[in-house]
Every structure is written in structure tokens, then in C-alpha cells.
Amino acid sequence: MNKKQRQPGDKFSETVGAKEVRKIKARREKERVVWFGLGMFGVIGWSVVIPTLLGIGLGIWIDIKWPSRYSWTLMLLIIGVILGCLNAWLWIVSERKMINKK
């Protein structure tokens, strides 16, 4: 059926059908989904924590080596958090694409 012949409710039916298929698959793989979710939670946490700690460490080092009126520790902490959140967001988007592709 081409696009011109589609009924207005077809897209809605396809969306509902796809979600139902994912739900049935998730129920079959219930135990795997729980562990996968916990693992994803850990990966997301570390993807934010590592850049934040690196920013703090580098900021402390810069503040000790070259003191100034600006706090490099604070600036790099904020940059580390932003980069970590961006990293986590990109990882979640890629995982979601893989799940939807299945």
C-alpha cells in the first residue's frame, strides 16, 4: 500500500503495534532487562563521574601551579559535568536506536 492509499489511523496502528511487540519481547526477557537496566544505570553514572573528576583534578592542578583570581577548579568542574551529561545523553540515544532497530 503506498502513502496515498493509507488511512489516517494507519500510522497510529503501526506505532501501537510496534510498542506492543517491544512490550511482549520485554516480558519474555524480564530477567535480562532488569540486569541490563542496572548495568545501564552504572554506565551512565560513570560516564558523568569520570569527566567531572578529571575536570576537578585538572582544575586543582592549574590553581596550584598558576594561581589567579578565577577558580579553574570550579570552571572545569562545570565543564566536566556538562561533558559527562552530553556523553551520557549520546550513549542513551545510541542504545535507544539499537533497541528500536531490534
N, CA, C and O atoms as CSV, one atom per row, in Angstrom:
chain,resi,resn,atom,element,x,y,z
A,1,MET,N,N,0.837,-1.164,0.000
A,1,MET,CA,C,0.000,0.000,0.000
A,1,MET,C,C,0.894,1.243,0.000
A,1,MET,O,O,1.766,1.372,0.859
A,2,ASN,N,N,0.689,2.157,-0.949
A,2,ASN,CA,C,1.514,3.352,-0.966
A,2,ASN,C,C,0.950,4.411,-0.027
A,2,ASN,O,O,-0.110,4.215,0.568
A,3,LYS,N,N,1.651,5.527,0.108
A,3,LYS,CA,C,1.285,6.546,1.089
A,3,LYS,C,C,-0.060,7.191,0.787
A,3,LYS,O,O,-0.780,7.576,1.709
A,4,LYS,N,N,-0.405,7.313,-0.480
A,4,LYS,CA,C,-1.666,7.950,-0.840
A,4,LYS,C,C,-2.862,7.107,-0.417
A,4,LYS,O,O,-3.931,7.661,-0.158
A,5,GLN,N,N,-2.721,5.798,-0.339
A,5,GLN,CA,C,-3.822,4.907,-0.004
A,5,GLN,C,C,-3.963,4.685,1.500
A,5,GLN,O,O,-4.934,4.067,1.937
A,6,ARG,N,N,-3.032,5.167,2.287
A,6,ARG,CA,C,-3.084,4.959,3.740
A,6,ARG,C,C,-4.256,5.694,4.364
A,6,ARG,O,O,-4.616,6.801,3.964
A,7,GLN,N,N,-4.820,5.056,5.332
A,7,GLN,CA,C,-5.884,5.664,6.111
A,7,GLN,C,C,-5.265,6.494,7.234
A,7,GLN,O,O,-4.129,6.223,7.623
A,8,PRO,N,N,-5.968,7.498,7.770
A,8,PRO,CA,C,-5.404,8.347,8.826
A,8,PRO,C,C,-4.961,7.578,10.065
A,8,PRO,O,O,-4.004,7.993,10.717
A,9,GLY,N,N,-5.611,6.484,10.413
A,9,GLY,CA,C,-5.271,5.729,11.614
A,9,GLY,C,C,-4.170,4.712,11.419
A,9,GLY,O,O,-3.765,4.067,12.386
A,10,ASP,N,N,-3.657,4.537,10.182
A,10,ASP,CA,C,-2.637,3.522,9.917
A,10,ASP,C,C,-1.348,3.784,10.681
A,10,ASP,O,O,-0.777,2.860,11.261
A,11,LYS,N,N,-0.886,5.012,10.692
A,11,LYS,CA,C,0.358,5.330,11.396
A,11,LYS,C,C,0.198,5.054,12.891
A,11,LYS,O,O,1.108,4.531,13.535
A,12,PHE,N,N,-0.954,5.406,13.428
A,12,PHE,CA,C,-1.223,5.139,14.838
A,12,PHE,C,C,-1.217,3.637,15.106
A,12,PHE,O,O,-0.651,3.182,16.100
A,13,SER,N,N,-1.847,2.869,14.220
A,13,SER,CA,C,-1.891,1.408,14.381
A,13,SER,C,C,-0.495,0.811,14.315
A,13,SER,O,O,-0.174,-0.094,15.085
A,14,GLU,N,N,0.330,1.298,13.416
A,14,GLU,CA,C,1.705,0.803,13.299
A,14,GLU,C,C,2.501,1.109,14.559
A,14,GLU,O,O,3.255,0.265,15.043
A,15,THR,N,N,2.335,2.317,15.090
A,15,THR,CA,C,3.047,2.710,16.311
A,15,THR,C,C,2.619,1.847,17.490
A,15,THR,O,O,3.458,1.369,18.252
A,16,VAL,N,N,1.330,1.652,17.636
A,16,VAL,CA,C,0.821,0.812,18.734
A,16,VAL,C,C,1.306,-0.618,18.572
A,16,VAL,O,O,1.697,-1.257,19.548
A,17,GLY,N,N,1.282,-1.127,17.343
A,17,GLY,CA,C,1.754,-2.492,17.090
A,17,GLY,C,C,3.219,-2.667,17.437
A,17,GLY,O,O,3.603,-3.671,18.036
A,18,ALA,N,N,4.051,-1.682,17.059
A,18,ALA,CA,C,5.487,-1.765,17.358
A,18,ALA,C,C,5.729,-1.736,18.865
A,18,ALA,O,O,6.572,-2.471,19.378
A,19,LYS,N,N,4.991,-0.890,19.565
A,19,LYS,CA,C,5.155,-0.819,21.024
A,19,LYS,C,C,4.711,-2.123,21.689
A,19,LYS,O,O,5.327,-2.568,22.658
A,20,GLU,N,N,3.660,-2.723,21.180
A,20,GLU,CA,C,3.174,-3.988,21.736
A,20,GLU,C,C,4.191,-5.097,21.527
A,20,GLU,O,O,4.409,-5.913,22.422
A,21,VAL,N,N,4.814,-5.137,20.361
A,21,VAL,CA,C,5.846,-6.147,20.090
A,21,VAL,C,C,7.006,-5.981,21.063
A,21,VAL,O,O,7.509,-6.968,21.600
A,22,ARG,N,N,7.443,-4.718,21.300
A,22,ARG,CA,C,8.532,-4.471,22.257
A,22,ARG,C,C,8.135,-4.892,23.659
A,22,ARG,O,O,8.955,-5.440,24.396
A,23,LYS,N,N,6.880,-4.642,24.040
A,23,LYS,CA,C,6.409,-4.998,25.376
A,23,LYS,C,C,6.396,-6.517,25.564
A,23,LYS,O,O,6.812,-7.014,26.610
A,24,ILE,N,N,5.926,-7.247,24.565
A,24,ILE,CA,C,5.893,-8.709,24.644
A,24,ILE,C,C,7.313,-9.256,24.743
A,24,ILE,O,O,7.574,-10.168,25.528
A,25,LYS,N,N,8.229,-8.704,23.954
A,25,LYS,CA,C,9.625,-9.151,23.996
A,25,LYS,C,C,10.240,-8.862,25.366
A,25,LYS,O,O,10.985,-9.686,25.896
A,26,ALA,N,N,9.932,-7.704,25.937
A,26,ALA,CA,C,10.466,-7.342,27.254
A,26,ALA,C,C,9.947,-8.290,28.329
A,26,ALA,O,O,10.682,-8.637,29.254
A,27,ARG,N,N,8.707,-8.705,28.219
A,27,ARG,CA,C,8.164,-9.651,29.210
A,27,ARG,C,C,8.851,-10.998,29.121
A,27,ARG,O,O,9.066,-11.654,30.140
A,28,ARG,N,N,9.200,-11.420,27.903
A,28,ARG,CA,C,9.906,-12.697,27.743
A,28,ARG,C,C,11.314,-12.632,28.315
A,28,ARG,O,O,11.801,-13.614,28.875
A,29,GLU,N,N,11.965,-11.494,28.180
A,29,GLU,CA,C,13.354,-11.332,28.630
A,29,GLU,C,C,13.408,-10.512,29.915
A,29,GLU,O,O,14.286,-9.665,30.077
A,30,LYS,N,N,12.482,-10.759,30.818
A,30,LYS,CA,C,12.334,-9.932,32.015
A,30,LYS,C,C,13.614,-9.862,32.850
A,30,LYS,O,O,14.036,-8.774,33.243
A,31,GLU,N,N,14.229,-11.006,33.123
A,31,GLU,CA,C,15.421,-11.007,33.972
A,31,GLU,C,C,16.576,-10.267,33.306
A,31,GLU,O,O,17.297,-9.515,33.960
A,32,ARG,N,N,16.745,-10.479,32.029
A,32,ARG,CA,C,17.814,-9.789,31.301
A,32,ARG,C,C,17.598,-8.283,31.322
A,32,ARG,O,O,18.554,-7.519,31.459
A,33,VAL,N,N,16.359,-7.856,31.189
A,33,VAL,CA,C,16.045,-6.441,31.160
A,33,VAL,C,C,16.406,-5.777,32.491
A,33,VAL,O,O,16.926,-4.661,32.508
A,34,VAL,N,N,16.132,-6.462,33.608
A,34,VAL,CA,C,16.453,-5.899,34.919
A,34,VAL,C,C,17.956,-5.689,35.047
A,34,VAL,O,O,18.394,-4.609,35.444
A,35,TRP,N,N,18.743,-6.692,34.723
A,35,TRP,CA,C,20.207,-6.567,34.830
A,35,TRP,C,C,20.751,-5.572,33.821
A,35,TRP,O,O,21.690,-4.834,34.118
A,36,PHE,N,N,20.170,-5.547,32.638
A,36,PHE,CA,C,20.586,-4.581,31.627
A,36,PHE,C,C,20.322,-3.159,32.116
A,36,PHE,O,O,21.148,-2.268,31.921
A,37,GLY,N,N,19.168,-2.950,32.751
A,37,GLY,CA,C,18.841,-1.625,33.277
A,37,GLY,C,C,19.793,-1.186,34.377
A,37,GLY,O,O,20.210,-0.028,34.414
A,38,LEU,N,N,20.139,-2.103,35.272
A,38,LEU,CA,C,21.093,-1.778,36.337
A,38,LEU,C,C,22.477,-1.476,35.762
A,38,LEU,O,O,23.163,-0.558,36.211
A,39,GLY,N,N,22.872,-2.263,34.765
A,39,GLY,CA,C,24.161,-2.014,34.110
A,39,GLY,C,C,24.175,-0.674,33.406
A,39,GLY,O,O,25.170,0.048,33.456
A,40,MET,N,N,23.076,-0.338,32.751
A,40,MET,CA,C,22.994,0.941,32.044
A,40,MET,C,C,23.065,2.097,33.044
A,40,MET,O,O,23.701,3.117,32.778
A,41,PHE,N,N,22.415,1.932,34.183
A,41,PHE,CA,C,22.456,2.955,35.224
A,41,PHE,C,C,23.902,3.202,35.666
A,41,PHE,O,O,24.315,4.348,35.844
A,42,GLY,N,N,24.665,2.122,35.840
A,42,GLY,CA,C,26.067,2.253,36.236
A,42,GLY,C,C,26.913,2.918,35.171
A,42,GLY,O,O,27.738,3.780,35.473
A,43,VAL,N,N,26.711,2.522,33.930
A,43,VAL,CA,C,27.493,3.108,32.835
A,43,VAL,C,C,27.199,4.590,32.702
A,43,VAL,O,O,28.112,5.390,32.499
A,44,ILE,N,N,25.944,4.959,32.813
A,44,ILE,CA,C,25.570,6.372,32.707
A,44,ILE,C,C,26.192,7.167,33.853
A,44,ILE,O,O,26.694,8.272,33.648
A,45,GLY,N,N,26.158,6.604,35.048
A,45,GLY,CA,C,26.759,7.279,36.196
A,45,GLY,C,C,28.244,7.510,36.012
A,45,GLY,O,O,28.742,8.609,36.254
A,46,TRP,N,N,28.952,6.475,35.582
A,46,TRP,CA,C,30.390,6.616,35.386
A,46,TRP,C,C,30.723,7.542,34.221
A,46,TRP,O,O,31.756,8.211,34.237
A,47,SER,N,N,29.856,7.588,33.210
A,47,SER,CA,C,30.137,8.475,32.079
A,47,SER,C,C,30.006,9.943,32.482
A,47,SER,O,O,30.533,10.818,31.795
A,48,VAL,N,N,29.313,10.224,33.581
A,48,VAL,CA,C,29.241,11.590,34.101
A,48,VAL,C,C,30.343,11.827,35.130
A,48,VAL,O,O,30.946,12.900,35.156
A,49,VAL,N,N,30.610,10.831,35.979
A,49,VAL,CA,C,31.566,10.993,37.073
A,49,VAL,C,C,33.006,11.163,36.567
A,49,VAL,O,O,33.735,12.012,37.078
A,50,ILE,N,N,33.419,10.383,35.589
A,50,ILE,CA,C,34.811,10.415,35.138
A,50,ILE,C,C,35.199,11.787,34.574
A,50,ILE,O,O,36.210,12.337,35.012
A,51,PRO,N,N,34.451,12.371,33.624
A,51,PRO,CA,C,34.844,13.711,33.160
A,51,PRO,C,C,34.792,14.769,34.260
A,51,PRO,O,O,35.579,15.715,34.259
A,52,THR,N,N,33.856,14.602,35.201
A,52,THR,CA,C,33.766,15.559,36.307
A,52,THR,C,C,35.007,15.488,37.184
A,52,THR,O,O,35.585,16.519,37.530
A,53,LEU,N,N,35.417,14.282,37.543
A,53,LEU,CA,C,36.616,14.135,38.381
A,53,LEU,C,C,37.877,14.582,37.655
A,53,LEU,O,O,38.766,15.182,38.260
A,54,LEU,N,N,37.955,14.293,36.368
A,54,LEU,CA,C,39.114,14.766,35.590
A,54,LEU,C,C,39.155,16.291,35.555
A,54,LEU,O,O,40.226,16.888,35.668
A,55,GLY,N,N,37.992,16.922,35.397
A,55,GLY,CA,C,37.935,18.385,35.411
A,55,GLY,C,C,38.356,18.955,36.755
A,55,GLY,O,O,39.085,19.945,36.816
A,56,ILE,N,N,37.897,18.329,37.827
A,56,ILE,CA,C,38.285,18.794,39.159
A,56,ILE,C,C,39.793,18.644,39.371
A,56,ILE,O,O,40.459,19.565,39.845
A,57,GLY,N,N,40.315,17.480,39.016
A,57,GLY,CA,C,41.754,17.242,39.187
A,57,GLY,C,C,42.604,18.220,38.399
A,57,GLY,O,O,43.574,18.773,38.918
A,58,LEU,N,N,42.236,18.431,37.146
A,58,LEU,CA,C,42.984,19.378,36.312
A,58,LEU,C,C,42.844,20.797,36.850
A,58,LEU,O,O,43.808,21.562,36.846
A,59,GLY,N,N,41.650,21.148,37.313
A,59,GLY,CA,C,41.432,22.479,37.876
A,59,GLY,C,C,42.248,22.723,39.130
A,59,GLY,O,O,42.807,23.806,39.301
A,60,ILE,N,N,42.327,21.743,40.006
A,60,ILE,CA,C,43.147,21.888,41.221
A,60,ILE,C,C,44.612,22.063,40.843
A,60,ILE,O,O,45.311,22.907,41.403
A,61,TRP,N,N,45.068,21.264,39.895
A,61,TRP,CA,C,46.467,21.362,39.458
A,61,TRP,C,C,46.767,22.747,38.880
A,61,TRP,O,O,47.798,23.338,39.201
A,62,ILE,N,N,45.883,23.266,38.036
A,62,ILE,CA,C,46.083,24.600,37.448
A,62,ILE,C,C,46.049,25.668,38.534
A,62,ILE,O,O,46.863,26.592,38.518
A,63,ASP,N,N,45.109,25.552,39.484
A,63,ASP,CA,C,45.023,26.540,40.561
A,63,ASP,C,C,46.281,26.551,41.426
A,63,ASP,O,O,46.694,27.608,41.905
A,64,ILE,N,N,46.891,25.384,41.631
A,64,ILE,CA,C,48.115,25.320,42.434
A,64,ILE,C,C,49.301,25.878,41.649
A,64,ILE,O,O,50.098,26.645,42.188
A,65,LYS,N,N,49.418,25.492,40.373
A,65,LYS,CA,C,50.566,25.920,39.553
A,65,LYS,C,C,50.511,27.399,39.190
A,65,LYS,O,O,51.525,28.093,39.273
A,66,TRP,N,N,49.351,27.885,38.794
A,66,TRP,CA,C,49.203,29.264,38.337
A,66,TRP,C,C,48.009,29.917,39.029
A,66,TRP,O,O,46.928,30.005,38.448
A,67,PRO,N,N,48.200,30.372,40.263
A,67,PRO,CA,C,47.090,30.996,40.995
A,67,PRO,C,C,46.581,32.243,40.258
A,67,PRO,O,O,47.364,33.022,39.715
A,68,SER,N,N,45.276,32.408,40.254
A,68,SER,CA,C,44.666,33.592,39.659
A,68,SER,C,C,43.394,33.910,40.435
A,68,SER,O,O,43.020,33.196,41.365
A,69,ARG,N,N,42.749,34.975,40.041
A,69,ARG,CA,C,41.520,35.333,40.755
A,69,ARG,C,C,40.334,34.482,40.318
A,69,ARG,O,O,39.281,34.515,40.955
A,70,TYR,N,N,40.494,33.719,39.239
A,70,TYR,CA,C,39.440,32.825,38.766
A,70,TYR,C,C,39.721,31.402,39.247
A,70,TYR,O,O,40.870,30.961,39.260
A,71,SER,N,N,38.690,30.705,39.631
A,71,SER,CA,C,38.836,29.328,40.101
A,71,SER,C,C,38.719,28.363,38.917
A,71,SER,O,O,37.629,28.112,38.403
A,72,TRP,N,N,39.859,27.837,38.506
A,72,TRP,CA,C,39.862,26.852,37.418
A,72,TRP,C,C,39.173,25.565,37.853
A,72,TRP,O,O,38.575,24.866,37.035
A,73,THR,N,N,39.257,25.259,39.129
A,73,THR,CA,C,38.602,24.054,39.638
A,73,THR,C,C,37.092,24.135,39.410
A,73,THR,O,O,36.477,23.182,38.932
A,74,LEU,N,N,36.516,25.255,39.749
A,74,LEU,CA,C,35.077,25.419,39.576
A,74,LEU,C,C,34.687,25.420,38.091
A,74,LEU,O,O,33.708,24.783,37.704
A,75,MET,N,N,35.451,26.132,37.270
A,75,MET,CA,C,35.139,26.176,35.843
A,75,MET,C,C,35.239,24.798,35.200
A,75,MET,O,O,34.368,24.406,34.423
A,76,LEU,N,N,36.298,24.064,35.523
A,76,LEU,CA,C,36.481,22.741,34.922
A,76,LEU,C,C,35.524,21.708,35.517
A,76,LEU,O,O,35.189,20.720,34.864
A,77,LEU,N,N,35.090,21.933,36.747
A,77,LEU,CA,C,34.050,21.077,37.327
A,77,LEU,C,C,32.774,21.206,36.501
A,77,LEU,O,O,32.162,20.202,36.135
A,78,ILE,N,N,32.380,22.428,36.215
A,78,ILE,CA,C,31.157,22.657,35.438
A,78,ILE,C,C,31.300,22.099,34.027
A,78,ILE,O,O,30.376,21.470,33.511
A,79,ILE,N,N,32.448,22.324,33.403
A,79,ILE,CA,C,32.686,21.788,32.065
A,79,ILE,C,C,32.660,20.259,32.084
A,79,ILE,O,O,32.109,19.637,31.176
A,80,GLY,N,N,33.255,19.652,33.117
A,80,GLY,CA,C,33.250,18.194,33.244
A,80,GLY,C,C,31.855,17.629,33.396
A,80,GLY,O,O,31.536,16.595,32.808
A,81,VAL,N,N,31.013,18.297,34.183
A,81,VAL,CA,C,29.637,17.843,34.358
A,81,VAL,C,C,28.873,17.951,33.036
A,81,VAL,O,O,28.132,17.042,32.662
A,82,ILE,N,N,29.060,19.070,32.335
A,82,ILE,CA,C,28.379,19.257,31.048
A,82,ILE,C,C,28.820,18.201,30.043
A,82,ILE,O,O,27.986,17.597,29.369
A,83,LEU,N,N,30.127,17.974,29.940
A,83,LEU,CA,C,30.623,16.954,29.013
A,83,LEU,C,C,30.147,15.559,29.404
A,83,LEU,O,O,29.803,14.754,28.538
A,84,GLY,N,N,30.126,15.271,30.701
A,84,GLY,CA,C,29.657,13.973,31.164
A,84,GLY,C,C,28.183,13.756,30.848
A,84,GLY,O,O,27.791,12.671,30.418
A,85,CYS,N,N,27.372,14.776,31.060
A,85,CYS,CA,C,25.939,14.655,30.745
A,85,CYS,C,C,25.726,14.507,29.249
A,85,CYS,O,O,24.870,13.734,28.819
A,86,LEU,N,N,26.491,15.237,28.452
A,86,LEU,CA,C,26.394,15.101,26.997
A,86,LEU,C,C,26.795,13.694,26.563
A,86,LEU,O,O,26.147,13.092,25.708
A,87,ASN,N,N,27.849,13.185,27.150
A,87,ASN,CA,C,28.313,11.826,26.860
A,87,ASN,C,C,27.230,10.797,27.214
A,87,ASN,O,O,26.951,9.892,26.428
A,88,ALA,N,N,26.633,10.938,28.378
A,88,ALA,CA,C,25.579,10.008,28.810
A,88,ALA,C,C,24.374,10.107,27.881
A,88,ALA,O,O,23.793,9.089,27.504
A,89,TRP,N,N,24.001,11.318,27.515
A,89,TRP,CA,C,22.859,11.509,26.630
A,89,TRP,C,C,23.099,10.854,25.269
A,89,TRP,O,O,22.216,10.176,24.744
A,90,LEU,N,N,24.280,11.051,24.702
A,90,LEU,CA,C,24.604,10.431,23.412
A,90,LEU,C,C,24.595,8.909,23.516
A,90,LEU,O,O,24.162,8.231,22.584
A,91,TRP,N,N,25.066,8.366,24.633
A,91,TRP,CA,C,25.084,6.922,24.822
A,91,TRP,C,C,23.658,6.380,24.905
A,91,TRP,O,O,23.351,5.334,24.333
A,92,ILE,N,N,22.792,7.094,25.617
A,92,ILE,CA,C,21.394,6.663,25.736
A,92,ILE,C,C,20.703,6.704,24.377
A,92,ILE,O,O,19.942,5.799,24.035
A,93,VAL,N,N,20.966,7.746,23.608
A,93,VAL,CA,C,20.361,7.853,22.276
A,93,VAL,C,C,20.797,6.686,21.396
A,93,VAL,O,O,19.973,6.105,20.691
A,94,SER,N,N,22.078,6.338,21.427
A,94,SER,CA,C,22.556,5.223,20.601
A,94,SER,C,C,21.963,3.891,21.064
A,94,SER,O,O,21.634,3.045,20.232
A,95,GLU,N,N,21.822,3.692,22.382
A,95,GLU,CA,C,21.209,2.469,22.895
A,95,GLU,C,C,19.737,2.389,22.497
A,95,GLU,O,O,19.236,1.319,22.152
A,96,ARG,N,N,19.058,3.517,22.547
A,96,ARG,CA,C,17.649,3.535,22.174
A,96,ARG,C,C,17.473,3.191,20.690
A,96,ARG,O,O,16.540,2.479,20.319
A,97,LYS,N,N,18.367,3.696,19.855
A,97,LYS,CA,C,18.313,3.370,18.422
A,97,LYS,C,C,18.514,1.874,18.205
A,97,LYS,O,O,17.826,1.262,17.389
A,98,MET,N,N,19.465,1.283,18.945
A,98,MET,CA,C,19.704,-0.164,18.815
A,98,MET,C,C,18.474,-0.951,19.266
A,98,MET,O,O,18.099,-1.930,18.620
A,99,ILE,N,N,17.847,-0.540,20.358
A,99,ILE,CA,C,16.661,-1.243,20.857
A,99,ILE,C,C,15.514,-1.123,19.858
A,99,ILE,O,O,14.826,-2.105,19.582
A,100,ASN,N,N,15.309,0.063,19.322
A,100,ASN,CA,C,14.233,0.267,18.353
A,100,ASN,C,C,14.496,-0.474,17.050
A,100,ASN,O,O,13.557,-0.890,16.370
A,101,LYS,N,N,15.774,-0.644,16.698
A,101,LYS,CA,C,16.124,-1.355,15.470
A,101,LYS,C,C,15.771,-2.832,15.589
A,101,LYS,O,O,15.365,-3.454,14.607
A,102,LYS,N,N,15.924,-3.401,16.791
A,102,LYS,CA,C,15.602,-4.821,17.028
A,102,LYS,C,C,14.121,-5.007,16.887
A,102,LYS,O,O,13.622,-6.121,17.043
